[in-house]
Amino acid sequence: MTSTVKADLILVHAPAIFDFRNRDDFALGWYASQESSNVTPIFEMHPLGFLSIKSFMAERGLDVKIVNLASLMLKHPTLDVEKLLEHLDAPAFGIDLHWLPHCQGSVEVAGLLKKVHPDSFVVFGGIVSTYYAREMMQYPQIDGVIRGYDTLEPFANLVSQIKRGVRGRYDVENLVYKDKGEMVDNGHSYTPEILNDVAIDWSKMFPKTDSLLNMPNLMVLPNTGCQQSCGWCSGSRWAYQRMMNVEKKTVFHRRSEQLEREITTFPKTESPLSVYTLQAYSESSPRLLSYLRAVSESGVVNSVSFEQFRLTKPSVLRQMVAAAPNLDIYINLSPQSHDVEISRLTGRGTYTNEEMEAWIAEALDIGIKGFYLWYTIGMPQQTHASVMETVAYSRRLMERFPDDKVVPTIFGMVPFLDPGCQWFEQPAEHGYTVFHRDLESHRKSLTQPRWRDAMNYETKWMKRDEFLPSMYEAMQVMANDKADFGRITKRSIKIVNDRIDHLRHLTGSIDREMEASGKLSSSLRRELAAHNNEILSYAADVALVKKPLSGRWYDDHTVPQDIIDACTSKAQAA
């Protein structure tokens, strides 16, 4: 008899587009490889908040399971999703809608859950869910939304009530829900004094094996919120002050002892771990040094990456290296553009290129291992010419700093401006036009054949029709520059060039056929299906080689193999 996954709450992570395995009417994009996020275009990496929820509720006697449906669908192409959901048993299901790319898949998965488990309570959470909470009540498959960016306590309260059999009215802060078909809004009054006050127990997240977790990264979040007001981000200070029921204070630091306790639970793996430290830019020097010492003393980590928005003082860099002499320390810096004025308009322009280069040189001498520089297409006053000047500047950086000391990356801000961010709320003031505003419009846009129609914005300086060619050219030229300086192998650069050239061909063919007849030919649909299958067969990693999608901390470790076997067609098994 096939087993069942039982819990008080099952958290389900949906793919960006639910039926991605069967789509032949649009082209999945290809995202250049990054060491920090081994994911495909369906964004199968579940949010770190899932692990916090699981750990927090365990402390309150509530059993939580995490089912990464997106990861399972990738690894098992013939998996019958509806049949799989029948093997899940819980009075409540939670679905993340934190960032907008998941708006199509998450709502579709909610529909299937409600079909299979009509008496369960399906609840959403995350930034996008908070922004669209009342609108989401229009969907019959969604029972409720918990608003806010630390909802651990109200969420645990809701699950406890559901477990006790409460139906109808819920005494839960920040909850918007339906009672007998009518919307009930409990307001948005809950904001704890200490946010994210829980230590993730990494040792309990995975099966007991030394060889399974050959993963590139774990992620650690030392604080919640943000003190930056980047115009495109709904997780910014500006957005939080307007969406999250906070006034001045928008950064809440986790207790140091709690963070250190979490680090002690890192699993011992076949290869030493790397740790990506999210939001390190909001940490004081003493906290950063204490954190580094704890990671160093764990004995299972060999490298740490830090996000930084400003040029950390050399004196602090020396202390960082001294605090963790056995760790390779990398810094992620995001100027957004080589043009200091454009960088300033994004909220990042606090230093010149000359100052940055001098700082990098000094940091390398101090002992910092290397730098990843992030540039973005879609910024204010940014033209195609400006984008290509950023690429040219990146080449000069690689020439000055050889041997992988500086690795630049450029990518498009696609396909959305985040709802709630400053540029979304005040587009005209910043040179933006926003095309999709409600959630349903965003959902529909994600599956449009023409790529431009999925974008919810354009700028005065770069229209939607210009965006894709500019992004392809910038990514391709920068990739070839990386190959010239040994950052990418000859084999890998051929893959990069072939994929981008093929995407140009596909998107051009889609545009021509849609303009000519309003539909896609059967031959083009076959070509699109083959392309999508190829994209999904690869984990987007630095090796750029075909391999099983496994060994990542966000892969599913909850659903037993017998359930997968029962829900997978024999054609795949053969």
C-alpha positions as CSV (number, residue, x, y, z in Angstrom):
1,M,0.0,0.0,0.0
2,T,1.3,3.4,-1.0
3,S,2.3,5.7,1.9
4,T,0.8,9.1,2.7
5,V,2.6,12.3,3.8
6,K,0.7,13.5,6.9
7,A,1.2,16.8,8.8
8,D,-0.6,19.6,10.5
9,L,0.5,21.9,7.7
10,I,2.1,21.1,4.3
11,L,3.9,23.9,2.6
12,V,3.9,23.5,-1.2
13,H,6.3,25.3,-3.6
14,A,4.8,25.7,-7.1
15,P,6.7,26.1,-10.3
16,A,6.6,29.6,-11.9
17,I,4.3,28.2,-14.7
18,F,2.4,25.2,-13.6
19,D,2.2,23.3,-16.9
20,F,5.7,24.1,-18.0
21,R,6.3,20.5,-19.0
22,N,3.7,20.6,-21.8
23,R,4.1,24.1,-23.2
24,D,4.9,24.6,-26.8
25,D,3.5,28.1,-27.3
26,F,6.3,30.2,-25.8
27,A,10.0,29.9,-25.3
28,L,11.4,29.4,-21.8
29,G,14.3,31.8,-21.2
30,W,17.7,30.7,-20.4
31,Y,19.4,32.2,-17.3
32,A,23.2,32.4,-17.2
33,S,24.9,30.2,-14.6
34,Q,25.4,31.5,-11.1
35,E,27.2,29.8,-8.3
36,S,24.6,31.0,-5.8
37,S,21.4,29.7,-7.4
38,N,21.3,26.4,-9.2
39,V,17.9,26.9,-10.7
40,T,16.0,26.7,-13.9
41,P,13.5,29.2,-15.4
42,I,10.7,27.7,-13.4
43,F,12.3,28.9,-10.2
44,E,12.2,25.7,-8.3
45,M,14.1,27.0,-5.3
46,H,11.7,27.3,-2.4
47,P,11.9,30.3,-0.1
48,L,14.1,30.2,3.0
49,G,11.0,31.2,4.9
50,F,9.6,27.7,4.5
51,L,12.4,26.4,6.7
52,S,11.8,29.1,9.3
53,I,8.1,28.2,9.4
54,K,8.9,24.5,9.8
55,S,11.3,25.2,12.7
56,F,9.1,27.7,14.4
57,M,6.0,25.5,14.4
58,A,7.9,22.5,15.5
59,E,8.8,24.5,18.7
60,R,5.0,24.8,19.2
61,G,4.2,21.2,18.7
62,L,3.0,21.5,15.1
63,D,4.2,19.1,12.4
64,V,5.1,20.8,9.1
65,K,6.2,19.2,5.9
66,I,7.7,20.9,2.9
67,V,6.8,19.6,-0.6
68,N,8.8,21.2,-3.4
69,L,6.4,20.4,-6.2
70,A,8.4,22.4,-8.7
71,S,11.5,20.3,-8.0
72,L,9.6,17.0,-8.2
73,M,8.0,18.0,-11.5
74,L,11.4,18.7,-13.0
75,K,13.0,15.5,-11.8
76,H,10.1,13.4,-12.9
77,P,8.7,14.7,-16.2
78,T,5.7,12.2,-16.2
79,L,4.7,12.8,-12.6
80,D,1.0,13.0,-12.2
81,V,0.7,16.0,-10.0
82,E,-3.0,15.6,-9.1
83,K,-2.4,12.0,-8.1
84,L,0.6,13.1,-6.0
85,L,-1.5,15.6,-4.2
86,E,-3.9,12.9,-3.3
87,H,-1.1,11.3,-1.2
88,L,-0.8,14.5,0.9
89,D,-2.9,14.7,4.1
90,A,-3.2,17.9,6.1
91,P,-6.0,20.2,7.3
92,A,-4.0,23.2,6.0
93,F,-1.8,23.8,2.9
94,G,0.5,26.9,2.6
95,I,1.7,28.2,-0.8
96,D,4.3,30.9,-1.2
97,L,3.7,33.8,-3.5
98,H,6.6,36.0,-2.4
99,W,7.8,37.2,-5.8
100,L,5.7,37.8,-8.9
101,P,7.1,35.1,-11.3
102,H,5.2,32.5,-9.2
103,C,1.8,34.1,-9.7
104,Q,0.7,31.7,-12.4
105,G,1.9,28.4,-11.0
106,S,0.9,29.1,-7.4
107,V,-2.7,29.8,-8.2
108,E,-3.0,26.8,-10.4
109,V,-1.5,24.5,-7.7
110,A,-4.0,26.0,-5.2
111,G,-6.8,25.0,-7.6
112,L,-5.6,21.4,-7.7
113,L,-5.2,21.2,-4.0
114,K,-8.7,22.5,-3.5
115,K,-10.0,19.9,-6.0
116,V,-8.3,17.0,-4.3
117,H,-8.8,18.3,-0.7
118,P,-12.0,20.5,-0.7
119,D,-12.2,20.6,3.1
120,S,-8.6,21.8,3.6
121,F,-7.7,25.5,4.2
122,V,-5.4,26.8,1.4
123,V,-3.5,29.9,2.6
124,F,-0.9,32.1,0.9
125,G,1.9,34.3,2.2
126,G,4.7,36.5,1.0
127,I,5.3,40.0,-0.4
128,V,3.1,39.7,-3.5
129,S,0.4,37.9,-1.4
130,T,0.5,40.8,1.0
131,Y,0.1,43.4,-1.8
132,Y,-2.7,41.5,-3.6
133,A,-4.4,40.0,-0.5
134,R,-7.9,41.3,-1.0
135,E,-7.8,40.7,-4.8
136,M,-6.7,37.1,-4.2
137,M,-10.0,36.4,-2.4
138,Q,-11.6,36.4,-5.9
139,Y,-10.1,33.0,-6.6
140,P,-12.3,30.2,-5.2
141,Q,-9.3,28.0,-4.5
142,I,-7.7,30.4,-2.1
143,D,-9.2,30.4,1.4
144,G,-6.9,33.0,3.0
145,V,-3.8,35.2,2.9
146,I,-1.6,36.1,5.8
147,R,-0.1,39.6,5.3
148,G,3.2,40.8,6.5
149,Y,6.9,39.9,6.4
150,D,7.1,38.0,9.7
151,T,3.9,36.0,10.0
152,L,5.3,33.1,12.1
153,E,3.1,33.8,15.2
154,P,-0.2,34.4,13.4
155,F,0.4,31.6,11.0
156,A,1.0,29.2,13.9
157,N,-2.1,30.5,15.5
158,L,-4.1,29.8,12.3
159,V,-2.8,26.3,11.9
160,S,-3.5,25.5,15.6
161,Q,-7.1,26.7,15.2
162,I,-7.6,24.6,12.0
163,K,-6.0,21.6,13.7
164,R,-8.6,21.9,16.5
165,G,-11.4,21.9,14.0
166,V,-12.2,25.6,14.0
167,R,-14.1,26.6,10.8
168,G,-15.7,29.8,9.9
169,R,-14.4,32.8,11.9
170,Y,-10.7,32.9,12.7
171,D,-9.2,35.1,15.5
172,V,-5.9,35.5,13.6
173,E,-4.1,38.8,13.1
174,N,-3.1,39.9,9.5
175,L,-5.4,37.3,8.0
176,V,-7.7,38.0,5.1
177,Y,-10.0,35.0,4.4
178,K,-13.5,33.9,3.3
179,D,-16.3,32.8,5.6
180,K,-19.3,31.3,3.7
181,G,-18.1,33.0,0.6
182,E,-17.8,36.5,2.1
183,M,-14.4,38.2,2.6
184,V,-13.3,38.9,6.1
185,D,-10.4,41.2,6.7
186,N,-8.8,41.0,10.2
187,G,-6.6,44.0,9.4
188,H,-2.8,44.2,9.4
189,S,-1.9,45.0,13.0
190,Y,0.7,42.4,13.9
191,T,4.4,43.2,13.6
192,P,6.6,41.5,16.2
193,E,9.4,43.3,18.1
194,I,11.9,40.7,17.0
195,L,11.3,39.4,13.5
196,N,12.2,35.9,12.2
197,D,12.9,34.8,15.8
198,V,13.7,31.2,15.0
199,A,16.8,29.2,14.3
200,I,16.6,26.8,11.3
201,D,17.7,23.3,12.3
202,W,19.4,22.3,9.1
203,S,20.2,18.9,10.5
204,K,16.5,18.0,10.5
205,M,15.8,19.2,6.9
206,F,17.3,16.2,5.1
207,P,17.7,12.5,5.2
208,K,20.6,11.1,7.3
209,T,23.2,10.6,4.6
210,D,26.6,12.0,4.0
211,S,26.5,11.8,0.3
212,L,23.2,13.2,-0.7
213,L,23.9,16.9,-0.1
214,N,26.7,17.7,-2.5
215,M,25.2,21.2,-2.8
216,P,26.8,24.5,-3.9
217,N,25.2,26.7,-1.2
218,L,23.2,27.1,1.9
219,M,21.6,30.5,2.6
220,V,21.6,32.3,5.9
221,L,19.5,35.3,6.7
222,P,21.0,37.3,9.6
223,N,18.2,39.9,9.5
224,T,14.8,40.6,8.1
225,G,13.7,43.7,6.1
226,C,15.9,46.2,4.4
227,Q,17.3,49.6,4.9
228,Q,17.8,50.3,1.2
229,S,15.2,52.0,-1.0
230,C,16.0,50.5,-4.3
231,G,13.3,51.7,-6.7
232,W,12.5,48.3,-8.4
233,C,12.3,46.1,-5.2
234,S,9.1,45.5,-3.2
235,G,11.4,44.3,-0.4
236,S,12.9,47.7,0.0
237,R,12.6,50.2,2.8
238,W,10.3,52.4,0.8
239,A,7.9,49.5,-0.1
240,Y,8.0,48.0,3.4
241,Q,7.0,51.3,5.0
242,R,3.9,51.3,2.8
243,M,3.0,47.6,2.8
244,M,4.2,45.9,5.9
245,N,2.8,48.0,8.8
246,V,6.1,49.5,9.8
247,E,7.1,53.1,10.1
248,K,10.7,54.1,10.4
249,K,12.4,50.8,11.4
250,T,12.5,48.4,8.5
251,V,15.5,46.2,9.5
252,F,15.1,43.7,12.3
253,H,18.2,41.7,13.4
254,R,18.1,38.2,14.5
255,R,19.5,37.4,17.9
256,S,23.2,36.6,17.6
257,E,23.0,33.5,19.9
258,Q,20.1,32.2,17.8
259,L,22.1,32.7,14.5
260,E,25.1,31.0,16.0
261,R,22.9,28.0,17.1
262,E,21.6,27.7,13.5
263,I,25.1,27.5,12.2
264,T,25.9,24.6,14.5
265,T,23.2,22.6,12.7
266,F,24.8,22.8,9.2
267,P,25.1,19.2,7.8
268,K,28.3,17.5,7.1
269,T,28.4,16.8,3.4
270,E,30.5,15.0,0.8
271,S,32.0,18.3,-0.2
272,P,32.6,21.4,2.0
273,L,29.7,23.8,2.1
274,S,29.5,27.3,0.8
275,V,27.3,29.8,2.6
276,Y,25.6,32.7,0.9
277,T,24.8,35.4,3.5
278,L,21.7,37.3,2.5
279,Q,21.3,40.9,3.5
280,A,24.8,41.2,5.1
281,Y,24.7,44.8,4.0
282,S,22.4,45.6,6.9
283,E,24.8,44.1,9.5
284,S,27.1,46.0,11.9
285,S,30.7,45.2,12.0
286,P,30.6,43.4,15.4
287,R,27.7,41.2,14.3
288,L,29.4,40.4,11.0
289,L,32.6,39.3,12.7
290,S,30.7,37.2,15.3
291,Y,28.9,35.5,12.5
292,L,32.1,34.8,10.6
293,R,33.7,33.3,13.6
294,A,30.7,31.0,14.1
295,V,30.8,29.8,10.5
296,S,34.5,29.3,10.7
297,E,34.2,27.2,13.8
298,S,31.4,25.0,12.3
299,G,34.2,23.0,10.5
300,V,32.0,22.2,7.5
301,V,32.2,25.4,5.5
302,N,35.0,26.5,3.2
303,S,33.6,29.7,1.7
304,V,31.3,32.5,2.5
305,S,29.7,35.1,0.2
306,F,28.4,38.4,1.4
307,E,26.0,40.9,-0.2
308,Q,27.3,44.4,0.1
309,F,25.8,47.7,-1.3
310,R,28.7,50.0,-0.3
311,L,32.4,49.7,-0.1
312,T,33.2,48.1,3.2
313,K,36.0,49.9,5.2
314,P,39.4,48.2,4.7
315,S,39.8,48.0,8.5
316,V,36.6,45.9,8.6
317,L,37.8,43.7,5.8
318,R,41.0,43.0,7.7
319,Q,39.0,42.0,10.7
320,M,36.8,39.8,8.6
321,V,39.8,37.9,7.2
322,A,41.4,37.6,10.7
323,A,38.1,36.3,12.2
324,A,37.9,33.4,9.7
325,P,41.4,32.6,8.4
326,N,40.2,29.2,7.2
327,L,37.4,30.6,5.0
328,D,37.5,31.9,1.5
329,I,35.5,35.2,1.7
330,Y,33.7,36.6,-1.4
331,I,31.8,39.8,-1.8
332,N,28.8,40.4,-4.0
333,L,28.6,44.1,-5.0
334,S,25.8,45.5,-7.2
335,P,26.5,48.9,-8.8
336,Q,23.7,48.1,-11.3
337,S,25.5,50.3,-14.0
338,H,29.0,51.6,-14.7
339,D,27.3,55.0,-15.2
340,V,27.4,56.6,-11.7
341,E,24.3,58.7,-12.4
342,I,22.3,55.7,-13.4
343,S,23.6,53.8,-10.3
344,R,22.7,56.8,-8.1
345,L,19.1,56.7,-9.5
346,T,18.8,53.1,-8.5
347,G,19.8,53.8,-5.0
348,R,23.3,52.3,-5.3
349,G,25.5,55.2,-6.5
350,T,27.6,56.0,-3.5
351,Y,31.0,55.5,-5.1
352,T,32.7,56.0,-8.4
353,N,34.2,53.3,-10.6
354,E,37.7,54.6,-9.7
355,E,36.9,54.3,-6.0
356,M,35.5,50.8,-6.5
357,E,38.6,49.6,-8.4
358,A,40.9,51.0,-5.8
359,W,38.9,49.4,-3.1
360,I,38.8,46.0,-4.9
361,A,42.6,46.1,-5.3
362,E,43.1,46.9,-1.6
363,A,40.6,44.2,-0.5
364,L,42.4,41.5,-2.6
365,D,45.7,42.5,-0.9
366,I,44.0,42.2,2.5
367,G,42.9,38.6,1.7
368,I,39.3,38.8,0.3
369,K,39.2,36.0,-2.2
370,G,37.1,37.6,-5.0
371,F,34.2,39.7,-6.1
372,Y,31.0,39.2,-8.0
373,L,29.7,42.4,-9.6
374,W,26.0,42.6,-10.6
375,Y,24.7,44.9,-13.4
376,T,21.1,45.2,-14.4
377,I,19.2,46.2,-17.6
378,G,16.0,48.2,-17.1
379,M,17.3,51.1,-15.0
380,P,16.4,54.8,-15.3
381,Q,18.1,56.7,-18.0
382,Q,19.6,53.5,-19.3
383,T,19.8,53.1,-23.1
384,H,21.1,50.2,-25.2
385,A,24.3,52.2,-25.7
386,S,24.7,52.6,-22.0
387,V,24.1,48.9,-21.4
388,M,26.9,48.0,-23.9
389,E,29.2,50.6,-22.3
390,T,28.7,48.7,-19.0
391,V,29.7,45.5,-20.8
392,A,32.8,47.2,-22.2
393,Y,33.7,48.5,-18.7
394,S,33.3,44.9,-17.3
395,R,35.8,43.7,-19.8
396,R,38.3,46.3,-18.7
397,L,37.7,45.1,-15.1
398,M,38.5,41.5,-16.0
399,E,41.6,42.6,-17.7
400,R,42.8,44.6,-14.7
401,F,41.9,41.8,-12.2
402,P,42.8,38.4,-13.7
403,D,42.5,34.9,-12.3
404,D,38.8,35.1,-11.5
405,K,39.3,37.8,-8.9
406,V,36.4,39.8,-10.4
407,V,33.5,38.2,-12.1
408,P,30.9,40.6,-13.6
409,T,27.4,39.5,-14.6
410,I,24.6,41.4,-16.4
411,F,21.0,40.4,-16.6
412,G,17.6,41.9,-17.4
413,M,15.1,43.0,-14.8
414,V,12.5,40.7,-16.3
415,P,9.7,40.3,-16.7
416,F,8.3,42.5,-13.9
417,L,8.6,45.5,-11.8
418,D,7.6,44.3,-8.3
419,P,4.2,45.5,-7.2
420,G,4.6,47.8,-4.3
421,C,8.0,49.1,-5.3
422,Q,8.5,52.8,-5.8
423,W,8.8,52.6,-9.6
424,F,5.6,50.5,-9.8
425,E,3.7,52.9,-7.6
426,Q,5.1,56.2,-9.0
427,P,6.1,55.2,-12.6
428,A,5.8,58.6,-14.3
429,E,8.0,60.3,-11.8
430,H,10.9,57.8,-12.7
431,G,10.4,57.4,-16.4
432,Y,8.5,54.1,-16.3
433,T,5.2,52.9,-17.9
434,V,3.5,50.0,-16.2
435,F,1.2,47.8,-18.3
436,H,-0.1,45.1,-15.9
437,R,-1.3,46.2,-12.4
438,D,-3.7,43.6,-11.1
439,L,-2.7,40.0,-10.3
440,E,-4.8,38.3,-13.0
441,S,-3.2,40.5,-15.7
442,H,0.3,39.4,-14.5
443,R,-0.8,35.7,-14.4
444,K,-2.1,35.8,-18.0
445,S,1.0,37.7,-19.3
446,L,3.3,34.9,-18.2
447,T,2.0,32.5,-20.8
448,Q,1.8,34.9,-23.8
449,P,3.6,33.7,-26.9
450,R,5.4,37.0,-27.4
451,W,8.0,37.7,-24.8
452,R,7.4,41.4,-24.8
453,D,3.8,40.9,-23.7
454,A,4.9,39.3,-20.5
455,M,6.9,42.4,-19.4
456,N,4.9,44.7,-17.2
457,Y,6.9,47.8,-17.8
458,E,9.1,49.8,-20.2
459,T,11.1,53.0,-19.7
460,K,11.4,56.3,-21.6
461,W,14.8,55.2,-22.6
462,M,14.2,51.6,-23.6
463,K,10.9,50.2,-24.9
464,R,9.7,46.6,-24.5
465,D,10.6,45.8,-28.1
466,E,14.2,47.0,-27.5
467,F,14.7,45.2,-24.3
468,L,15.1,41.6,-25.4
469,P,17.6,42.3,-28.2
470,S,19.6,44.5,-25.8
471,M,19.7,41.8,-23.1
472,Y,20.7,39.1,-25.6
473,E,23.6,41.2,-27.0
474,A,24.8,42.2,-23.6
475,M,24.7,38.7,-22.1
476,Q,26.4,37.2,-25.1
477,V,29.2,39.8,-25.4
478,M,29.9,39.6,-21.7
479,A,30.0,35.8,-21.8
480,N,32.5,35.9,-24.7
481,D,34.6,38.4,-22.8
482,K,34.6,36.0,-19.8
483,A,35.8,33.3,-22.1
484,D,38.6,35.5,-23.4
485,F,39.8,36.0,-19.8
486,G,39.3,32.4,-18.7
487,R,36.2,32.8,-16.6
488,I,34.3,30.4,-18.9
489,T,35.7,27.4,-20.8
490,K,35.7,27.1,-24.6
491,R,33.1,24.3,-24.4
492,S,30.9,26.3,-22.1
493,I,31.0,29.5,-24.3
494,K,29.9,27.5,-27.3
495,I,26.8,26.4,-25.3
496,V,26.1,30.0,-24.2
497,N,26.4,31.3,-27.8
498,D,24.3,28.5,-29.3
499,R,21.5,29.0,-26.7
500,I,21.4,32.8,-27.1
501,D,21.5,32.5,-30.9
502,H,18.7,29.9,-30.8
503,L,16.6,32.1,-28.5
504,R,17.0,35.0,-30.9
505,H,15.7,32.8,-33.7
506,L,12.8,31.5,-31.7
507,T,11.6,34.8,-30.4
508,G,11.9,36.3,-33.8
509,S,9.9,33.5,-35.4
510,I,7.2,33.9,-32.7
511,D,6.9,37.6,-33.4
512,R,6.7,37.1,-37.2
513,E,4.0,34.4,-37.0
514,M,1.9,36.2,-34.4
515,E,2.0,39.4,-36.5
516,A,1.1,37.5,-39.7
517,S,-1.6,35.2,-38.5
518,G,-2.1,35.6,-34.7
519,K,-1.1,32.0,-34.1
520,L,2.0,29.7,-34.1
521,S,2.6,27.1,-36.8
522,S,2.9,23.4,-35.8
523,S,6.5,23.3,-37.0
524,L,7.4,26.2,-34.7
525,R,5.5,24.7,-31.8
526,R,7.6,21.5,-32.2
527,E,10.8,23.6,-32.2
528,L,9.6,25.4,-29.1
529,A,8.8,22.1,-27.3
530,A,12.3,20.8,-28.1
531,H,13.9,24.0,-26.8
532,N,11.9,24.0,-23.6
533,N,12.8,20.4,-22.9
534,E,16.4,21.1,-23.4
535,I,16.4,24.1,-21.1
536,L,14.7,22.1,-18.4
537,S,17.0,19.2,-18.7
538,Y,19.9,21.3,-17.4
539,A,20.5,22.5,-13.9
540,A,21.9,26.0,-14.4
541,D,25.2,25.5,-12.9
542,V,28.8,26.6,-13.7
543,A,29.6,23.3,-15.3
544,L,26.9,23.7,-17.9
545,V,26.6,20.0,-18.3
546,K,23.5,17.7,-18.3
547,K,23.1,16.0,-15.0
548,P,20.3,14.8,-12.7
549,L,18.6,17.6,-10.8
550,S,19.6,16.5,-7.3
551,G,21.8,17.4,-4.4
552,R,20.4,20.9,-3.8
553,W,19.2,21.9,-0.4
554,Y,15.9,23.0,-1.8
555,D,15.1,19.7,-3.6
556,D,12.2,17.7,-2.2
557,H,13.2,15.4,0.6
558,T,9.7,14.9,2.0
559,V,7.8,12.7,-0.5
560,P,8.8,9.0,-0.2
561,Q,9.9,7.1,-3.3
562,D,6.9,4.8,-3.2
563,I,4.6,7.7,-3.7
564,I,6.7,9.1,-6.6
565,D,6.7,5.6,-8.2
566,A,3.0,5.3,-7.8
567,C,2.4,8.7,-9.5
568,T,5.0,8.3,-12.3
569,S,4.2,6.6,-15.6
570,K,6.1,3.5,-16.5
571,A,7.3,5.2,-19.7
572,Q,9.7,7.3,-17.7
573,A,10.8,4.4,-15.5
574,A,11.7,2.4,-18.6
